[in-house]
Each structure stands twice: as C-alpha cells, then as structure tokens.
C-alpha cells in the first residue's frame, strides 16, 4: 500500500479519536458519568441507544 494512503488513514483515525475525546470531555464537564458500556460503544463505533431502551 502506498505510504500516502497509510498516512491519510492514520490521520483520519487520529482525527476521529480527537473528536471523540472532545465529546467525552465535554459530556463529563456537564456531569455525565460514562459506564463501561457507554465507553465501549463510543470507541467501538456501535450505534448508541438511548438509556431508556437498554436492557
């Protein structure tokens, strides 16, 4: 795979992680406590479901 493609994919993953970190930090600043499941869903790219519909 060409180095330019590897560099771009690396950049995109880092950029995504940066924004997810910003969101998590801001949500914590508002007083929300993340459960382990919340954290795995956010960082695992799974669809988030509202807490009221979780089992």
C-alpha positions in Angstrom: 0.0 0.0 0.0 1.4 3.4 -0.9 2.8 5.5 2.0 0.4 8.4 1.2 -2.6 6.1 1.7 -1.2 4.8 5.0 -0.5 8.4 6.2 -4.1 9.5 5.3 -5.7 6.6 7.0 -3.6 7.2 10.1 -4.6 10.8 10.1 -8.3 10.0 9.8 -8.2 7.6 12.7 -6.3 10.1 14.9 -8.7 12.9 13.9 -11.7 10.8 14.7 -10.2 9.9 18.1 -9.5 13.5 18.8 -13.2 14.5 18.3 -14.4 11.6 20.3 -12.2 12.7 23.1 -13.5 16.2 22.9 -17.1 14.9 23.1 -16.3 12.7 26.1 -14.5 15.5 27.9 -17.4 18.0 27.3 -20.0 15.4 28.4 -18.1 14.8 31.6 -17.8 18.5 32.2 -21.7 18.6 32.1 -21.7 16.0 34.9 -22.4 12.8 33.0 -20.7 9.6 34.2 -19.9 7.1 31.4 -20.5 3.4 32.1 -18.0 0.9 30.7 -20.7 0.0 28.1 -21.0 3.7 27.0 -17.3 3.9 26.6 -17.1 0.7 24.5 -20.0 1.8 22.3 -18.5 5.3 21.7 -15.0 3.9 20.9 -16.3 0.7 19.2 -18.2 2.6 16.6 -21.5 0.9 17.5 -24.9 2.6 17.3 -25.7 4.3 20.5 -29.1 3.5 22.0 -31.0 5.7 24.5 -30.6 4.6 28.1 -34.4 4.1 28.4 -34.3 1.4 25.7 -31.4 -0.6 27.1 -32.0 -3.9 28.9 
